[in-house]
Each structure stands twice: as structure tokens, then as C-alpha cells.
Amino acid sequence: MSAYDGVEAGNNRVLPEPLRVLTPEQVLEVDRALASIGPFGEVRLVKVKGRVRFIQQLHSHSLLQNNASAGSE
């Protein structure tokens, strides 16, 4: 059983207190966005007129890793 099993079923009792800004579905979307960006990047929540409206994802790739592998050839 994962920490999100209850949330996905519409039951937020797994949380220490009720959500005030995000819905359980939005929490899952934020988690998915964080998982998709890999080891580098940013996830930003954009709030418009008091409501979370957008998730912005910034994907980054380390140039140091690419240089290290290119130097070993």
C-alpha cells in the first residue's frame, strides 16, 4: 500500500490534516510532475485568482555528465 492509495480513492485520511489549497488530484499531478523531471529541474505551481491553475516544468540536463562521458572516448 502506497501513501497515495487512500488519496487516489478519494479518501484523504492518510494526510495529517485536510488540504486547504490543493485537491488530492492536484497533489498527484504535482507528484507526477516531480517524478517526470528526473534528477534536475523545477516544478512550479502557478496560482491565478486564488486558485492553482498551472504546473510549469523545467527540465534540465547536466553538462558535466555529458563532458565526462565525452572525455573518456
PDB file of N, CA, C, O and CB in Angstrom:
ATOM      1  N   MET A   1       0.845  -1.182   0.000  1.00  0.00           N
ATOM      2  CA  MET A   1       0.000   0.000   0.000  1.00  0.00           C
ATOM      3  C   MET A   1       0.889   1.244   0.000  1.00  0.00           C
ATOM      4  O   MET A   1       1.757   1.385   0.861  1.00  0.00           O
ATOM      5  CB  MET A   1      -0.961  -0.001   1.225  1.00  0.00           C
ATOM      6  N   SER A   2       0.677   2.142  -0.958  1.00  0.00           N
ATOM      7  CA  SER A   2       1.456   3.375  -1.027  1.00  0.00           C
ATOM      8  C   SER A   2       0.758   4.472  -0.228  1.00  0.00           C
ATOM      9  O   SER A   2      -0.398   4.331   0.171  1.00  0.00           O
ATOM     10  CB  SER A   2       1.657   3.818  -2.497  1.00  0.00           C
ATOM     11  N   ALA A   3       1.475   5.555  -0.005  1.00  0.00           N
ATOM     12  CA  ALA A   3       0.906   6.691   0.732  1.00  0.00           C
ATOM     13  C   ALA A   3      -0.242   7.337  -0.028  1.00  0.00           C
ATOM     14  O   ALA A   3      -1.051   8.048   0.568  1.00  0.00           O
ATOM     15  CB  ALA A   3       1.983   7.731   1.017  1.00  0.00           C
ATOM     16  N   TYR A   4      -0.328   7.101  -1.343  1.00  0.00           N
ATOM     17  CA  TYR A   4      -1.367   7.736  -2.152  1.00  0.00           C
ATOM     18  C   TYR A   4      -2.585   6.864  -2.381  1.00  0.00           C
ATOM     19  O   TYR A   4      -3.552   7.324  -2.986  1.00  0.00           O
ATOM     20  CB  TYR A   4      -0.802   8.134  -3.467  1.00  0.00           C
ATOM     21  N   ASP A   5      -2.576   5.627  -1.922  1.00  0.00           N
ATOM     22  CA  ASP A   5      -3.710   4.738  -2.169  1.00  0.00           C
ATOM     23  C   ASP A   5      -5.026   5.346  -1.693  1.00  0.00           C
ATOM     24  O   ASP A   5      -6.019   5.316  -2.420  1.00  0.00           O
ATOM     25  CB  ASP A   5      -3.483   3.400  -1.482  1.00  0.00           C
ATOM     26  N   GLY A   6      -5.043   5.892  -0.492  1.00  0.00           N
ATOM     27  CA  GLY A   6      -6.263   6.495   0.033  1.00  0.00           C
ATOM     28  C   GLY A   6      -6.653   7.745  -0.710  1.00  0.00           C
ATOM     29  O   GLY A   6      -7.841   8.014  -0.887  1.00  0.00           O
ATOM     30  N   VAL A   7      -5.666   8.526  -1.155  1.00  0.00           N
ATOM     31  CA  VAL A   7      -5.943   9.773  -1.877  1.00  0.00           C
ATOM     32  C   VAL A   7      -6.538   9.462  -3.241  1.00  0.00           C
ATOM     33  O   VAL A   7      -7.491  10.114  -3.666  1.00  0.00           O
ATOM     34  CB  VAL A   7      -4.657  10.619  -2.031  1.00  0.00           C
ATOM     35  N   GLU A   8      -5.982   8.473  -3.928  1.00  0.00           N
ATOM     36  CA  GLU A   8      -6.500   8.111  -5.248  1.00  0.00           C
ATOM     37  C   GLU A   8      -7.938   7.624  -5.160  1.00  0.00           C
ATOM     38  O   GLU A   8      -8.713   7.797  -6.101  1.00  0.00           O
ATOM     39  CB  GLU A   8      -5.624   7.035  -5.888  1.00  0.00           C
ATOM     40  N   ALA A   9      -8.292   7.024  -4.050  1.00  0.00           N
ATOM     41  CA  ALA A   9      -9.654   6.529  -3.870  1.00  0.00           C
ATOM     42  C   ALA A   9     -10.591   7.632  -3.373  1.00  0.00           C
ATOM     43  O   ALA A   9     -11.760   7.367  -3.090  1.00  0.00           O
ATOM     44  CB  ALA A   9      -9.661   5.355  -2.890  1.00  0.00           C
ATOM     45  N   GLY A  10     -10.089   8.869  -3.265  1.00  0.00           N
ATOM     46  CA  GLY A  10     -10.917   9.976  -2.807  1.00  0.00           C
ATOM     47  C   GLY A  10     -10.954  10.095  -1.294  1.00  0.00           C
ATOM     48  O   GLY A  10     -11.797  10.814  -0.757  1.00  0.00           O
ATOM     49  N   ASN A  11     -10.065   9.410  -0.599  1.00  0.00           N
ATOM     50  CA  ASN A  11     -10.042   9.412   0.851  1.00  0.00           C
ATOM     51  C   ASN A  11      -8.747  10.065   1.306  1.00  0.00           C
ATOM     52  O   ASN A  11      -7.671   9.510   1.081  1.00  0.00           O
ATOM     53  CB  ASN A  11     -10.179   7.972   1.423  1.00  0.00           C
ATOM     54  N   ASN A  12      -8.825  11.243   1.948  1.00  0.00           N
ATOM     55  CA  ASN A  12      -7.603  11.952   2.340  1.00  0.00           C
ATOM     56  C   ASN A  12      -7.235  11.699   3.798  1.00  0.00           C
ATOM     57  O   ASN A  12      -6.510  12.504   4.382  1.00  0.00           O
ATOM     58  CB  ASN A  12      -7.769  13.446   2.106  1.00  0.00           C
ATOM     59  N   ARG A  13      -7.701  10.624   4.401  1.00  0.00           N
ATOM     60  CA  ARG A  13      -7.383  10.332   5.802  1.00  0.00           C
ATOM     61  C   ARG A  13      -5.916   9.982   6.004  1.00  0.00           C
ATOM     62  O   ARG A  13      -5.459   9.931   7.146  1.00  0.00           O
ATOM     63  CB  ARG A  13      -8.247   9.194   6.304  1.00  0.00           C
ATOM     64  N   VAL A  14      -5.159   9.738   4.934  1.00  0.00           N
ATOM     65  CA  VAL A  14      -3.743   9.443   5.075  1.00  0.00           C
ATOM     66  C   VAL A  14      -2.938  10.711   5.342  1.00  0.00           C
ATOM     67  O   VAL A  14      -1.761  10.629   5.694  1.00  0.00           O
ATOM     68  CB  VAL A  14      -3.223   8.744   3.827  1.00  0.00           C
ATOM     69  N   LEU A  15      -3.545  11.866   5.182  1.00  0.00           N
ATOM     70  CA  LEU A  15      -2.862  13.141   5.407  1.00  0.00           C
ATOM     71  C   LEU A  15      -3.033  13.574   6.858  1.00  0.00           C
ATOM     72  O   LEU A  15      -4.064  13.292   7.468  1.00  0.00           O
ATOM     73  CB  LEU A  15      -3.403  14.232   4.450  1.00  0.00           C
ATOM     74  N   PRO A  16      -2.034  14.257   7.420  1.00  0.00           N
ATOM     75  CA  PRO A  16      -2.132  14.672   8.819  1.00  0.00           C
ATOM     76  C   PRO A  16      -3.190  15.741   9.071  1.00  0.00           C
ATOM     77  O   PRO A  16      -3.659  15.896  10.199  1.00  0.00           O
ATOM     78  CB  PRO A  16      -0.804  15.177   9.282  1.00  0.00           C
ATOM     79  N   GLU A  17      -3.567  16.474   8.036  1.00  0.00           N
ATOM     80  CA  GLU A  17      -4.624  17.479   8.156  1.00  0.00           C
ATOM     81  C   GLU A  17      -5.256  17.677   6.789  1.00  0.00           C
ATOM     82  O   GLU A  17      -4.652  17.315   5.779  1.00  0.00           O
ATOM     83  CB  GLU A  17      -4.069  18.829   8.714  1.00  0.00           C
ATOM     84  N   PRO A  18      -6.460  18.244   6.729  1.00  0.00           N
ATOM     85  CA  PRO A  18      -7.138  18.429   5.429  1.00  0.00           C
ATOM     86  C   PRO A  18      -6.362  19.378   4.516  1.00  0.00           C
ATOM     87  O   PRO A  18      -5.703  20.309   4.978  1.00  0.00           O
ATOM     88  CB  PRO A  18      -8.563  18.970   5.644  1.00  0.00           C
ATOM     89  N   LEU A  19      -6.455  19.123   3.229  1.00  0.00           N
ATOM     90  CA  LEU A  19      -5.851  20.024   2.242  1.00  0.00           C
ATOM     91  C   LEU A  19      -6.668  21.311   2.190  1.00  0.00           C
ATOM     92  O   LEU A  19      -7.898  21.274   2.244  1.00  0.00           O
ATOM     93  CB  LEU A  19      -5.779  19.352   0.826  1.00  0.00           C
ATOM     94  N   ARG A  20      -5.982  22.452   2.085  1.00  0.00           N
ATOM     95  CA  ARG A  20      -6.679  23.733   2.028  1.00  0.00           C
ATOM     96  C   ARG A  20      -6.605  24.392   0.661  1.00  0.00           C
ATOM     97  O   ARG A  20      -7.486  25.168   0.295  1.00  0.00           O
ATOM     98  CB  ARG A  20      -6.118  24.663   3.057  1.00  0.00           C
ATOM     99  N   VAL A  21      -5.556  24.085  -0.094  1.00  0.00           N
ATOM    100  CA  VAL A  21      -5.375  24.752  -1.382  1.00  0.00           C
ATOM    101  C   VAL A  21      -5.490  23.755  -2.534  1.00  0.00           C
ATOM    102  O   VAL A  21      -6.198  24.006  -3.509  1.00  0.00           O
ATOM    103  CB  VAL A  21      -4.013  25.462  -1.430  1.00  0.00           C
ATOM    104  N   LEU A  22      -4.803  22.644  -2.420  1.00  0.00           N
ATOM    105  CA  LEU A  22      -4.778  21.646  -3.488  1.00  0.00           C
ATOM    106  C   LEU A  22      -5.817  20.567  -3.259  1.00  0.00           C
ATOM    107  O   LEU A  22      -6.164  20.243  -2.123  1.00  0.00           O
ATOM    108  CB  LEU A  22      -3.399  21.020  -3.599  1.00  0.00           C
ATOM    109  N   THR A  23      -6.303  20.020  -4.354  1.00  0.00           N
ATOM    110  CA  THR A  23      -7.177  18.848  -4.282  1.00  0.00           C
ATOM    111  C   THR A  23      -6.282  17.611  -4.290  1.00  0.00           C
ATOM    112  O   THR A  23      -5.122  17.702  -4.691  1.00  0.00           O
ATOM    113  CB  THR A  23      -8.214  18.818  -5.478  1.00  0.00           C
ATOM    114  N   PRO A  24      -6.786  16.469  -3.860  1.00  0.00           N
ATOM    115  CA  PRO A  24      -5.984  15.243  -3.938  1.00  0.00           C
ATOM    116  C   PRO A  24      -5.493  14.958  -5.360  1.00  0.00           C
ATOM    117  O   PRO A  24      -4.376  14.471  -5.539  1.00  0.00           O
ATOM    118  CB  PRO A  24      -6.796  14.059  -3.431  1.00  0.00           C
ATOM    119  N   GLU A  25      -6.302  15.252  -6.356  1.00  0.00           N
ATOM    120  CA  GLU A  25      -5.901  15.043  -7.748  1.00  0.00           C
ATOM    121  C   GLU A  25      -4.738  15.950  -8.121  1.00  0.00           C
ATOM    122  O   GLU A  25      -3.830  15.531  -8.839  1.00  0.00           O
ATOM    123  CB  GLU A  25      -7.084  15.290  -8.690  1.00  0.00           C
ATOM    124  N   GLN A  26      -4.758  17.202  -7.636  1.00  0.00           N
ATOM    125  CA  GLN A  26      -3.667  18.131  -7.910  1.00  0.00           C
ATOM    126  C   GLN A  26      -2.380  17.688  -7.218  1.00  0.00           C
ATOM    127  O   GLN A  26      -1.290  17.849  -7.768  1.00  0.00           O
ATOM    128  CB  GLN A  26      -4.046  19.543  -7.462  1.00  0.00           C
ATOM    129  N   VAL A  27      -2.503  17.137  -6.026  1.00  0.00           N
ATOM    130  CA  VAL A  27      -1.325  16.619  -5.324  1.00  0.00           C
ATOM    131  C   VAL A  27      -0.699  15.499  -6.146  1.00  0.00           C
ATOM    132  O   VAL A  27       0.523  15.436  -6.274  1.00  0.00           O
ATOM    133  CB  VAL A  27      -1.702  16.110  -3.902  1.00  0.00           C
ATOM    134  N   LEU A  28      -1.513  14.627  -6.696  1.00  0.00           N
ATOM    135  CA  LEU A  28      -0.996  13.548  -7.546  1.00  0.00           C
ATOM    136  C   LEU A  28      -0.338  14.100  -8.803  1.00  0.00           C
ATOM    137  O   LEU A  28       0.699  13.591  -9.227  1.00  0.00           O
ATOM    138  CB  LEU A  28      -2.123  12.583  -7.930  1.00  0.00           C
ATOM    139  N   GLU A  29      -0.918  15.128  -9.403  1.00  0.00           N
ATOM    140  CA  GLU A  29      -0.326  15.735 -10.602  1.00  0.00           C
ATOM    141  C   GLU A  29       1.028  16.364 -10.287  1.00  0.00           C
ATOM    142  O   GLU A  29       1.959  16.258 -11.085  1.00  0.00           O
ATOM    143  CB  GLU A  29      -1.272  16.794 -11.192  1.00  0.00           C
ATOM    144  N   VAL A  30       1.145  17.015  -9.134  1.00  0.00           N
ATOM    145  CA  VAL A  30       2.423  17.598  -8.725  1.00  0.00           C
ATOM    146  C   VAL A  30       3.442  16.485  -8.529  1.00  0.00           C
ATOM    147  O   VAL A  30       4.589  16.612  -8.959  1.00  0.00           O
ATOM    148  CB  VAL A  30       2.267  18.433  -7.423  1.00  0.00           C
ATOM    149  N   ASP A  31       3.039  15.406  -7.891  1.00  0.00           N
ATOM    150  CA  ASP A  31       3.947  14.279  -7.675  1.00  0.00           C
ATOM    151  C   ASP A  31       4.398  13.683  -9.001  1.00  0.00           C
ATOM    152  O   ASP A  31       5.575  13.361  -9.166  1.00  0.00           O
ATOM    153  CB  ASP A  31       3.273  13.203  -6.815  1.00  0.00           C
ATOM    154  N   ARG A  32       3.487  13.535  -9.935  1.00  0.00           N
ATOM    155  CA  ARG A  32       3.842  13.003 -11.266  1.00  0.00           C
ATOM    156  C   ARG A  32       4.803  13.948 -11.988  1.00  0.00           C
ATOM    157  O   ARG A  32       5.741  13.500 -12.648  1.00  0.00           O
ATOM    158  CB  ARG A  32       2.568  12.786 -12.125  1.00  0.00           C
ATOM    159  N   ALA A  33       4.566  15.253 -11.861  1.00  0.00           N
ATOM    160  CA  ALA A  33       5.451  16.238 -12.498  1.00  0.00           C
ATOM    161  C   ALA A  33       6.848  16.148 -11.906  1.00  0.00           C
ATOM    162  O   ALA A  33       7.835  16.189 -12.640  1.00  0.00           O
ATOM    163  CB  ALA A  33       4.893  17.669 -12.332  1.00  0.00           C
ATOM    164  N   LEU A  34       6.942  16.027 -10.592  1.00  0.00           N
ATOM    165  CA  LEU A  34       8.250  15.899  -9.941  1.00  0.00           C
ATOM    166  C   LEU A  34       8.965  14.627 -10.377  1.00  0.00           C
ATOM    167  O   LEU A  34      10.178  14.634 -10.585  1.00  0.00           O
ATOM    168  CB  LEU A  34       8.091  15.910  -8.420  1.00  0.00           C
ATOM    169  N   ALA A  35       8.227  13.554 -10.513  1.00  0.00           N
ATOM    170  CA  ALA A  35       8.829  12.284 -10.930  1.00  0.00           C
ATOM    171  C   ALA A  35       9.311  12.343 -12.377  1.00  0.00           C
ATOM    172  O   ALA A  35      10.293  11.687 -12.726  1.00  0.00           O
ATOM    173  CB  ALA A  35       7.824  11.140 -10.762  1.00  0.00           C
ATOM    174  N   SER A  36       8.641  13.114 -13.216  1.00  0.00           N
ATOM    175  CA  SER A  36       8.972  13.129 -14.644  1.00  0.00           C
ATOM    176  C   SER A  36      10.176  13.998 -14.989  1.00  0.00           C
ATOM    177  O   SER A  36      10.745  13.840 -16.069  1.00  0.00           O
ATOM    178  CB  SER A  36       7.789  13.603 -15.425  1.00  0.00           C
ATOM    179  N   ILE A  37      10.586  14.917 -14.102  1.00  0.00           N
ATOM    180  CA  ILE A  37      11.681  15.824 -14.463  1.00  0.00           C
ATOM    181  C   ILE A  37      13.057  15.218 -14.241  1.00  0.00           C
ATOM    182  O   ILE A  37      14.054  15.788 -14.684  1.00  0.00           O
ATOM    183  CB  ILE A  37      11.569  17.099 -13.675  1.00  0.00           C
ATOM    184  N   GLY A  38      13.135  14.099 -13.578  1.00  0.00           N
ATOM    185  CA  GLY A  38      14.427  13.472 -13.365  1.00  0.00           C
ATOM    186  C   GLY A  38      15.214  14.155 -12.263  1.00  0.00           C
ATOM    187  O   GLY A  38      14.632  14.833 -11.417  1.00  0.00           O
ATOM    188  N   PRO A  39      16.558  13.983 -12.262  1.00  0.00           N
ATOM    189  CA  PRO A  39      17.365  14.480 -11.152  1.00  0.00           C
ATOM    190  C   PRO A  39      17.565  15.998 -11.143  1.00  0.00           C
ATOM    191  O   PRO A  39      17.932  16.564 -10.114  1.00  0.00           O
ATOM    192  CB  PRO A  39      18.693  13.817 -11.183  1.00  0.00           C
ATOM    193  N   PHE A  40      17.330  16.654 -12.265  1.00  0.00           N
ATOM    194  CA  PHE A  40      17.498  18.105 -12.349  1.00  0.00           C
ATOM    195  C   PHE A  40      16.198  18.712 -12.855  1.00  0.00           C
ATOM    196  O   PHE A  40      15.510  18.104 -13.675  1.00  0.00           O
ATOM    197  CB  PHE A  40      18.694  18.489 -13.281  1.00  0.00           C
ATOM    198  N   GLY A  41      15.860  19.885 -12.385  1.00  0.00           N
ATOM    199  CA  GLY A  41      14.697  20.576 -12.903  1.00  0.00           C
ATOM    200  C   GLY A  41      13.898  21.238 -11.799  1.00  0.00           C
ATOM    201  O   GLY A  41      14.257  21.191 -10.622  1.00  0.00           O
ATOM    202  N   GLU A  42      12.812  21.853 -12.211  1.00  0.00           N
ATOM    203  CA  GLU A  42      11.937  22.572 -11.287  1.00  0.00           C
ATOM    204  C   GLU A  42      10.495  22.280 -11.639  1.00  0.00           C
ATOM    205  O   GLU A  42      10.152  22.059 -12.801  1.00  0.00           O
ATOM    206  CB  GLU A  42      12.209  24.094 -11.325  1.00  0.00           C
ATOM    207  N   VAL A  43       9.663  22.282 -10.624  1.00  0.00           N
ATOM    208  CA  VAL A  43       8.217  22.236 -10.812  1.00  0.00           C
ATOM    209  C   VAL A  43       7.665  23.449 -10.085  1.00  0.00           C
ATOM    210  O   VAL A  43       7.912  23.642  -8.894  1.00  0.00           O
ATOM    211  CB  VAL A  43       7.580  20.882 -10.274  1.00  0.00           C
ATOM    212  N   ARG A  44       6.919  24.260 -10.809  1.00  0.00           N
ATOM    213  CA  ARG A  44       6.330  25.467 -10.225  1.00  0.00           C
ATOM    214  C   ARG A  44       4.820  25.384 -10.317  1.00  0.00           C
ATOM    215  O   ARG A  44       4.260  24.943 -11.320  1.00  0.00           O
ATOM    216  CB  ARG A  44       6.847  26.742 -10.933  1.00  0.00           C
ATOM    217  N   LEU A  45       4.182  25.815  -9.254  1.00  0.00           N
ATOM    218  CA  LEU A  45       2.728  25.919  -9.252  1.00  0.00           C
ATOM    219  C   LEU A  45       2.376  27.373  -9.492  1.00  0.00           C
ATOM    220  O   LEU A  45       2.936  28.263  -8.852  1.00  0.00           O
ATOM    221  CB  LEU A  45       2.109  25.396  -7.910  1.00  0.00           C
ATOM    222  N   VAL A  46       1.459  27.620 -10.402  1.00  0.00           N
ATOM    223  CA  VAL A  46       1.049  28.988 -10.719  1.00  0.00           C
ATOM    224  C   VAL A  46      -0.375  29.183 -10.226  1.00  0.00           C
ATOM    225  O   VAL A  46      -1.297  28.461 -10.604  1.00  0.00           O
ATOM    226  CB  VAL A  46       1.158  29.279 -12.254  1.00  0.00           C
ATOM    227  N   LYS A  47      -0.518  30.173  -9.379  1.00  0.00           N
ATOM    228  CA  LYS A  47      -1.811  30.468  -8.784  1.00  0.00           C
ATOM    229  C   LYS A  47      -2.390  31.709  -9.452  1.00  0.00           C
ATOM    230  O   LYS A  47      -1.720  32.738  -9.543  1.00  0.00           O
ATOM    231  CB  LYS A  47      -1.686  30.670  -7.249  1.00  0.00           C
ATOM    232  N   VAL A  48      -3.629  31.616  -9.919  1.00  0.00           N
ATOM    233  CA  VAL A  48      -4.309  32.726 -10.573  1.00  0.00           C
ATOM    234  C   VAL A  48      -5.656  32.926  -9.874  1.00  0.00           C
ATOM    235  O   VAL A  48      -6.453  31.997  -9.746  1.00  0.00           O
ATOM    236  CB  VAL A  48      -4.496  32.458 -12.115  1.00  0.00           C
ATOM    237  N   LYS A  49      -5.883  34.139  -9.436  1.00  0.00           N
ATOM    238  CA  LYS A  49      -7.132  34.484  -8.737  1.00  0.00           C
ATOM    239  C   LYS A  49      -7.411  33.533  -7.578  1.00  0.00           C
ATOM    240  O   LYS A  49      -8.545  33.098  -7.376  1.00  0.00           O
ATOM    241  CB  LYS A  49      -8.312  34.464  -9.715  1.00  0.00           C
ATOM    242  N   GLY A  50      -6.362  33.216  -6.819  1.00  0.00           N
ATOM    243  CA  GLY A  50      -6.529  32.413  -5.621  1.00  0.00           C
ATOM    244  C   GLY A  50      -6.607  30.910  -5.834  1.00  0.00           C
ATOM    245  O   GLY A  50      -6.765  30.158  -4.872  1.00  0.00           O
ATOM    246  N   ARG A  51      -6.498  30.461  -7.075  1.00  0.00           N
ATOM    247  CA  ARG A  51      -6.583  29.028  -7.355  1.00  0.00           C
ATOM    248  C   ARG A  51      -5.349  28.566  -8.111  1.00  0.00           C
ATOM    249  O   ARG A  51      -4.826  29.291  -8.958  1.00  0.00           O
ATOM    250  CB  ARG A  51      -7.855  28.702  -8.159  1.00  0.00           C
ATOM    251  N   VAL A  52      -4.887  27.370  -7.810  1.00  0.00           N
ATOM    252  CA  VAL A  52      -3.765  26.802  -8.556  1.00  0.00           C
ATOM    253  C   VAL A  52      -4.283  26.450  -9.941  1.00  0.00           C
ATOM    254  O   VAL A  52      -5.221  25.666 -10.089  1.00  0.00           O
ATOM    255  CB  VAL A  52      -3.154  25.541  -7.829  1.00  0.00           C
ATOM    256  N   ARG A  53      -3.649  27.047 -10.965  1.00  0.00           N
ATOM    257  CA  ARG A  53      -4.147  26.876 -12.328  1.00  0.00           C
ATOM    258  C   ARG A  53      -3.200  26.109 -13.234  1.00  0.00           C
ATOM    259  O   ARG A  53      -3.647  25.419 -14.150  1.00  0.00           O
ATOM    260  CB  ARG A  53      -4.423  28.210 -12.928  1.00  0.00           C
ATOM    261  N   PHE A  54      -1.884  26.218 -12.992  1.00  0.00           N
ATOM    262  CA  PHE A  54      -0.918  25.620 -13.896  1.00  0.00           C
ATOM    263  C   PHE A  54       0.212  24.965 -13.124  1.00  0.00           C
ATOM    264  O   PHE A  54       0.540  25.358 -12.005  1.00  0.00           O
ATOM    265  CB  PHE A  54      -0.366  26.663 -14.852  1.00  0.00           C
ATOM    266  N   ILE A  55       0.794  23.960 -13.750  1.00  0.00           N
ATOM    267  CA  ILE A  55       2.051  23.391 -13.300  1.00  0.00           C
ATOM    268  C   ILE A  55       3.053  23.666 -14.406  1.00  0.00           C
ATOM    269  O   ILE A  55       2.832  23.288 -15.556  1.00  0.00           O
ATOM    270  CB  ILE A  55       1.928  21.845 -12.980  1.00  0.00           C
ATOM    271  N   GLN A  56       4.156  24.325 -14.063  1.00  0.00           N
ATOM    272  CA  GLN A  56       5.235  24.554 -15.018  1.00  0.00           C
ATOM    273  C   GLN A  56       6.371  23.602 -14.680  1.00  0.00           C
ATOM    274  O   GLN A  56       6.768  23.473 -13.522  1.00  0.00           O
ATOM    275  CB  GLN A  56       5.718  26.045 -14.992  1.00  0.00           C
ATOM    276  N   GLN A  57       6.884  22.942 -15.698  1.00  0.00           N
ATOM    277  CA  GLN A  57       8.008  22.035 -15.503  1.00  0.00           C
ATOM    278  C   GLN A  57       9.210  22.556 -16.267  1.00  0.00           C
ATOM    279  O   GLN A  57       9.112  22.900 -17.445  1.00  0.00           O
ATOM    280  CB  GLN A  57       7.652  20.602 -15.955  1.00  0.00           C
ATOM    281  N   LEU A  58      10.350  22.609 -15.582  1.00  0.00           N
ATOM    282  CA  LEU A  58      11.601  22.986 -16.205  1.00  0.00           C
ATOM    283  C   LEU A  58      12.514  21.775 -16.141  1.00  0.00           C
ATOM    284  O   LEU A  58      12.926  21.353 -15.061  1.00  0.00           O
ATOM    285  CB  LEU A  58      12.244  24.232 -15.510  1.00  0.00           C
ATOM    286  N   HIS A  59      12.827  21.220 -17.300  1.00  0.00           N
ATOM    287  CA  HIS A  59      13.705  20.054 -17.373  1.00  0.00           C
ATOM    288  C   HIS A  59      15.129  20.550 -17.621  1.00  0.00           C
ATOM    289  O   HIS A  59      15.350  21.398 -18.485  1.00  0.00           O
ATOM    290  CB  HIS A  59      13.244  19.057 -18.502  1.00  0.00           C
ATOM    291  N   SER A  60      16.071  20.034 -16.882  1.00  0.00           N
ATOM    292  CA  SER A  60      17.472  20.423 -17.024  1.00  0.00           C
ATOM    293  C   SER A  60      18.326  19.186 -17.185  1.00  0.00           C
ATOM    294  O   SER A  60      17.994  18.106 -16.696  1.00  0.00           O
ATOM    295  CB  SER A  60      17.944  21.252 -15.814  1.00  0.00           C
ATOM    296  N   HIS A  61      19.424  19.366 -17.874  1.00  0.00           N
ATOM    297  CA  HIS A  61      20.382  18.281 -18.074  1.00  0.00           C
ATOM    298  C   HIS A  61      21.764  18.807 -17.707  1.00  0.00           C
ATOM    299  O   HIS A  61      22.140  19.909 -18.105  1.00  0.00           O
ATOM    300  CB  HIS A  61      20.350  17.747 -19.553  1.00  0.00           C
ATOM    301  N   SER A  62      22.504  18.034 -16.963  1.00  0.00           N
ATOM    302  CA  SER A  62      23.832  18.437 -16.528  1.00  0.00           C
ATOM    303  C   SER A  62      24.815  18.349 -17.689  1.00  0.00           C
ATOM    304  O   SER A  62      24.913  17.313 -18.348  1.00  0.00           O
ATOM    305  CB  SER A  62      24.306  17.567 -15.353  1.00  0.00           C
ATOM    306  N   LEU A  63      25.529  19.413 -17.933  1.00  0.00           N
ATOM    307  CA  LEU A  63      26.579  19.398 -18.950  1.00  0.00           C
ATOM    308  C   LEU A  63      27.818  18.700 -18.426  1.00  0.00           C
ATOM    309  O   LEU A  63      28.623  18.202 -19.214  1.00  0.00           O
ATOM    310  CB  LEU A  63      26.923  20.820 -19.395  1.00  0.00           C
ATOM    311  N   LEU A  64      27.987  18.654 -17.117  1.00  0.00           N
ATOM    312  CA  LEU A  64      29.142  17.977 -16.528  1.00  0.00           C
ATOM    313  C   LEU A  64      29.115  16.483 -16.824  1.00  0.00           C
ATOM    314  O   LEU A  64      30.158  15.892 -17.105  1.00  0.00           O
ATOM    315  CB  LEU A  64      29.183  18.211 -15.017  1.00  0.00           C
ATOM    316  N   GLN A  65      27.953  15.872 -16.766  1.00  0.00           N
ATOM    317  CA  GLN A  65      27.840  14.445 -17.068  1.00  0.00           C
ATOM    318  C   GLN A  65      28.162  14.180 -18.531  1.00  0.00           C
ATOM    319  O   GLN A  65      28.832  13.198 -18.850  1.00  0.00           O
ATOM    320  CB  GLN A  65      26.431  13.931 -16.734  1.00  0.00           C
ATOM    321  N   ASN A  66      27.693  15.043 -19.422  1.00  0.00           N
ATOM    322  CA  ASN A  66      27.963  14.866 -20.859  1.00  0.00           C
ATOM    323  C   ASN A  66      29.441  15.057 -21.165  1.00  0.00           C
ATOM    324  O   ASN A  66      29.999  14.317 -21.976  1.00  0.00           O
ATOM    325  CB  ASN A  66      27.125  15.853 -21.692  1.00  0.00           C
ATOM    326  N   ASN A  67      30.092  16.040 -20.530  1.00  0.00           N
ATOM    327  CA  ASN A  67      31.522  16.293 -20.744  1.00  0.00           C
ATOM    328  C   ASN A  67      32.364  15.138 -20.217  1.00  0.00           C
ATOM    329  O   ASN A  67      33.365  14.769 -20.832  1.00  0.00           O
ATOM    330  CB  ASN A  67      31.946  17.606 -20.063  1.00  0.00           C
ATOM    331  N   ALA A  68      31.972  14.570 -19.096  1.00  0.00           N
ATOM    332  CA  ALA A  68      32.750  13.469 -18.511  1.00  0.00           C
ATOM    333  C   ALA A  68      32.700  12.247 -19.412  1.00  0.00           C
ATOM    334  O   ALA A  68      33.711  11.565 -19.579  1.00  0.00           O
ATOM    335  CB  ALA A  68      32.224  13.114 -17.107  1.00  0.00           C
ATOM    336  N   SER A  69      31.543  11.958 -19.995  1.00  0.00           N
ATOM    337  CA  SER A  69      31.451  10.785 -20.865  1.00  0.00           C
ATOM    338  C   SER A  69      32.133  11.051 -22.206  1.00  0.00           C
ATOM    339  O   SER A  69      32.675  10.122 -22.805  1.00  0.00           O
ATOM    340  CB  SER A  69      29.978  10.393 -21.086  1.00  0.00           C
ATOM    341  N   ALA A  70      32.119  12.305 -22.699  1.00  0.00           N
ATOM    342  CA  ALA A  70      32.764  12.638 -23.973  1.00  0.00           C
ATOM    343  C   ALA A  70      34.284  12.595 -23.811  1.00  0.00           C
ATOM    344  O   ALA A  70      34.994  12.235 -24.750  1.00  0.00           O
ATOM    345  CB  ALA A  70      32.310  14.039 -24.473  1.00  0.00           C
ATOM    346  N   GLY A  71      34.785  12.957 -22.636  1.00  0.00           N
ATOM    347  CA  GLY A  71      36.223  12.976 -22.396  1.00  0.00           C
ATOM    348  C   GLY A  71      36.819  11.577 -22.270  1.00  0.00           C
ATOM    349  O   GLY A  71      38.030  11.407 -22.413  1.00  0.00           O
ATOM    350  N   SER A  72      35.993  10.587 -22.009  1.00  0.00           N
ATOM    351  CA  SER A  72      36.508   9.232 -21.833  1.00  0.00           C
ATOM    352  C   SER A  72      36.582   8.459 -23.140  1.00  0.00           C
ATOM    353  O   SER A  72      37.038   7.316 -23.163  1.00  0.00           O
ATOM    354  CB  SER A  72      35.648   8.479 -20.853  1.00  0.00           C
ATOM    355  N   GLU A  73      36.141   9.072 -24.221  1.00  0.00           N
ATOM    356  CA  GLU A  73      36.181   8.364 -25.531  1.00  0.00           C
ATOM    357  C   GLU A  73      37.528   8.472 -26.183  1.00  0.00           C
ATOM    358  O   GLU A  73      37.730   7.940 -27.275  1.00  0.00           O
ATOM    359  CB  GLU A  73      35.123   8.917 -26.481  1.00  0.00           C
TER     360      GLU A  73
END
